[in-house]
Each structure stands twice: as structure tokens, then as C-alpha cells.
Amino acid sequence: MRILDLGCGIAKINGAVGLDNAPLPGVDIVHDLLDFPYPIEDESFDNIYLNHVIEHFELNDFENILRECSRILTSNGLLQITVPHVFSIAAFTDLTHKQFFTF
């Protein structure tokens, strides 16, 4: 099973290929999430994780990122997105957050 951790930062998921826009420890592919297409083949990952990433983007950018995830995922692939809840303190303590999410 191939796993891709988009926007992994320094907390990449074990066993995953990490993509981030900065050459941090654990980042395997240095690439801007807003530069399409990503340097990844079609249908090449079974799981893609976006852990605390999409809240940093505008809605139209988020839609483009999801399209790119759809291209990269295998036909039965899983996309897992984790964001801070709008009413949590984590949603507002980071001034780079551009979107807020509820259930």
C-alpha cells in the first residue's frame, strides 16, 4: 500500500511519502501544493492524508487540491482530511488559517 502525506511538515505519517513546500526533515518531495500538477503519476497512491493542511488555503485552492488528490488516488483509494473544528482553540490560534470547518 502506497501512502502520501500532503503538507506533512516534520510530522510525516510512518511509511508515507511526504510532500511539503519546504525541505524539512522527513519531506521526500519538495513541492508547492498550489503548483499543479504535482510531480506524481496518476493513480499511484492508495491513501492520501491531509492532516491540518486545507484550513491554510482559500476555498478555490482547496477544490484544486482535491482534484489533484483524485488524480493521484487509485480507484479504490482513501483520502483522509483532518482539520481543527471551528469552535476549538486550535482553529483561531494559528493566524495562517483561512478556512474554518464544522462537522
Buried (B, 14 or more C-beta within 10 A) or exposed (E): EBBBBBBBBEEBBEEBBBBBBEEBEBBBBEBEBEEEEBEBEEEBBBBBBBBBBBBBBEEEBBEBBBEBBEBBBBEEBEBEBEBBEBEEEEBEEEEEBEBBBEE
